[in-house]
Structure formats: C-alpha cells, structure tokens
Amino acid sequence: MKFYRGGPESTMPKGTAFDVINYEISELGNDISFELSKKELKTISANNLQWLTKKQSQAREYGKTSFIEVNNFRIIAKDNYGGLLIEIKENII
C-alpha cells in the first residue's frame, strides 16, 4: 500500500505504542483515536512505528514528502489531520 511521509525523519518517543499515543495526546494535545486496549498497545515497540498519511497533500504540511510502500502493516492509531500511526511488520520498500 502507498503512504507518504512529510518532513525529515523524526524520533519516535521510546517505549511502546502506548507511550507514543500518550505523548501525542498529553504533550502535543493531538486528538488521537485507537481501538486497541492499553495492554495491547504496550506490547508494540515504538521502533516499529511511523506516522504516515494516505495523501501526499496531507504529508506536505510537515515538509518535503517521501513515498513509502508498505506491504505488511497494521494501523495502530489515527489523528485528526489524516495521520496514521502504522506498525510496520516488514521492511519498507
């Protein structure tokens, strides 16, 4: 599936998907939706996560865009700007 990333590589908070989502909500004030339980989120390493978008125009708001194709993934969370927190289960092409 095709996704886009905007801006330079950024550092994801260390820890788990729970830590990333908590940071986005608590520290940045972003509106994040997710369906996994806290327990499930705590089993997903932040090292396997990236914030991506489906539309290049949405990614462009964060800087220069890059195209990313991911085959084995799942969507962990969504923000209200079109961002998708993706758990990548295999290498990015």
C-alpha positions in Angstrom: 0.0 0.0 0.0 1.2 3.5 -0.8 1.8 6.0 2.0 3.5 9.4 2.4 5.8 10.8 5.0 6.2 14.6 5.4 9.4 16.3 6.7 12.6 14.9 8.0 12.9 11.6 9.9 11.8 12.3 13.4 12.5 10.4 16.6 9.5 8.5 17.9 9.2 8.5 21.7 11.0 5.5 23.2 9.0 2.6 24.5 5.7 1.3 23.2 2.8 2.4 21.0 1.1 3.3 24.3 3.9 5.7 25.1 3.7 7.3 21.6 0.0 7.8 21.8 0.2 9.1 25.3 2.8 11.6 24.3 0.8 12.7 21.3 -2.3 13.3 23.5 -0.7 14.6 26.7 2.3 16.6 25.5 1.2 17.7 22.0 -2.6 18.0 22.6 -3.4 15.9 19.5 -6.7 14.2 19.0 -5.8 10.5 18.6 -8.2 7.6 18.1 -7.3 4.0 18.5 -9.2 0.7 19.1 -6.5 -1.4 20.7 -6.5 -1.8 24.5 -3.8 -0.3 26.7 -2.5 -3.8 27.3 -2.2 -4.4 23.5 -0.6 -1.0 22.9 2.1 -1.8 25.5 3.2 -4.9 23.5 4.0 -2.9 20.3 7.5 -1.5 20.1 7.8 2.2 19.2 10.8 1.1 17.0 8.3 -0.4 14.6 6.0 2.6 14.2 5.8 5.5 11.8 3.4 8.4 11.3 2.3 8.3 7.6 -0.6 9.6 5.5 -2.5 8.2 2.6 -2.5 11.6 0.8 0.6 13.4 -0.3 -1.1 16.8 0.3 -1.5 15.9 4.0 2.1 14.8 4.3 3.3 18.0 2.6 2.1 20.1 5.6 5.1 18.6 7.5 7.7 19.4 4.9 9.2 17.6 1.8 7.3 14.4 1.2 8.6 11.0 0.5 6.7 8.0 -0.9 6.7 4.8 1.2 5.3 1.5 0.2 4.4 -0.9 3.0 3.1 -4.4 2.5 2.8 -6.0 5.9 1.4 -3.4 8.4 -1.5 -2.5 10.6 -2.9 0.9 11.6 -2.5 1.4 15.3 -4.0 4.9 15.6 -5.2 7.9 13.6 -5.0 11.6 14.2 -7.5 14.3 13.1 -5.1 15.6 10.4 -5.1 12.4 8.3 -2.1 10.9 10.0 -1.9 7.2 10.6 0.3 5.5 13.2 1.5 2.5 11.3 3.1 -0.6 12.8 5.4 -1.9 10.1 5.9 -5.7 10.3 8.5 -5.9 7.4 11.0 -3.6 5.7 9.9 -0.5 3.9 10.5 -0.7 0.2 
